[in-house]
Amino acid sequence: MTTPDADTSLNQPQQPVLVPLRYTPVEPQECLARARRAYEQLEQRRSVRHFSDRPVPREVIEYLIRTATTAPSGAHKQPWTFVAVSDPALKTEIRQAAEAEERKNYEQRLTPEWLDALQPLGVDWHKPFLEIAPWLVVVFKQTVELLGSGERRKNYYVSESVGIAVGLFLAAMHQAGLVALTYTPSPMKFLSEILKRPPNDKPVMIIPVGYPAGDCRVPDLQRKRLEEVAVFLEG
Ligand SMILES: Cc1cc2nc3c(=O)[nH]c(=O)nc-3n(C[C@H](O)[C@H](O)[C@H](O)COP(=O)(O)O)c2cc1C
């Protein structure tokens, strides 16, 4: 008779399946040219709060979400859901709920220091872009995974992973010739209710996506210089 321990295959961790990397070599000069081009393109991205109502085809949004989900994620848990809303009734509901919270923020909850930090952006509790932009992409994070068995399994580095995914979404959106805003109403629990998300999907932000209004203006902001944000320790 064999004891369970005698069958060693039962106790061996599964071997990971490794496949060749898809990689196209790039010469150093071309590498530099591409790095510069990527910077010059993405440096032009701005947060936009004045949208046109010009439609954007669903297929475009599908590719942006596909790009977002190429992001690395802690233990490859892919702890995200992207809910893309173009339904006018849902957008109105989201706007009304967001403005109700924002109004309380601006009139009661924000500290003078916070209001001071927002001053250069010229923002207030009115959020018309939530109805005007053709798409609202609402990002959710999953701090736990719900297995079919009903078991809950913890995800790792969830905020970092979702942040990277949103970064890739924004880069792809910009490359596609669109504009967007990373909008974080607070609190934003209303998004789970309106969009009927399961309890392990926690809302992170709303990304209105579309074309800029003809008279779109943006705050005159400066970005920190490389010397202020980077430290090189070279050998
Ligand atoms: C995590 C996060 C949350 C933000 N939340 C808001 C927001 O709630 N409302 C808003 O108008 N802008 C919001 N922004 C946009 C910032 O104000 C904006 O990125 C910043 O002013 C720099 O401008 P730029 O994106 O044009 O470079 C947010 C940005 C990030 C990254």
The ligand as a Gaussian input file, in Angstrom:
#p B3LYP/6-31G(d) Opt

LIG

0 1
 C       -4.932000      60.390000      -8.686000
 C       -5.402000      61.673000      -9.303000
 C       -6.562000      62.241000      -8.900000
 C       -7.041000      63.408000      -9.511000
 N       -8.257000      63.901000      -9.156000
 C       -8.747000      64.961000      -9.824000
 C      -10.066000      65.413000      -9.535000
 O      -10.774000      64.839000      -8.703000
 N      -10.551000      66.500000     -10.218000
 C       -9.791000      67.133000     -11.181000
 O      -10.265000      68.086000     -11.769000
 N       -8.523000      66.716000     -11.475000
 C       -8.008000      65.629000     -10.828000
 N       -6.753000      65.162000     -11.150000
 C       -5.992000      65.812000     -12.237000
 C       -4.851000      66.670000     -11.696000
 O       -5.352000      67.867000     -11.159000
 C       -3.870000      66.933000     -12.832000
 O       -3.295000      65.729000     -13.258000
 C       -2.747000      67.885000     -12.435000
 O       -3.283000      69.154000     -12.144000
 C       -1.678000      68.017000     -13.498000
 O       -2.242000      68.441000     -14.712000
 P       -1.998000      67.650000     -16.073000
 O       -2.636000      66.279000     -15.893000
 O       -2.661000      68.465000     -17.132000
 O       -0.523000      67.491000     -16.266000
 C       -6.267000      64.023000     -10.529000
 C       -5.056000      63.448000     -10.912000
 C       -4.638000      62.272000     -10.329000
 C       -3.347000      61.642000     -10.806000

